[in-house]
Amino acid sequence: MDRGEWSLPVTFETERLGAYLTISSTAEAARVLLEHWPLDRGKALKRAKAACLLVLQGKADAEIAREAFMKAAAEAEVFVRP
């Protein structure tokens, strides 16, 4: 399966204060959004999940999922390292 590798990884602070996780693929992002995301709902979250699915199905470019993940992080007020 194509994991949808990202050209630029995203590092964000997890639910545990001071703990960071770096995501470098759509498959990793999908797992985080489904299993470890601080919100259960939201427009950006829904779009990010849909974008990840499209990428994993080979119907969209991986950067679409990365951009959607960043918008979901902003919606959830998740700190992302520059």
Summary of the structure (lengths in Angstrom):
residues: 82
radius of gyration: 11.6
end to end distance: 29.4
largest distance: 35.8
contacts: 240
relative contact order: 0.25
helix: 48%
strand: 20%
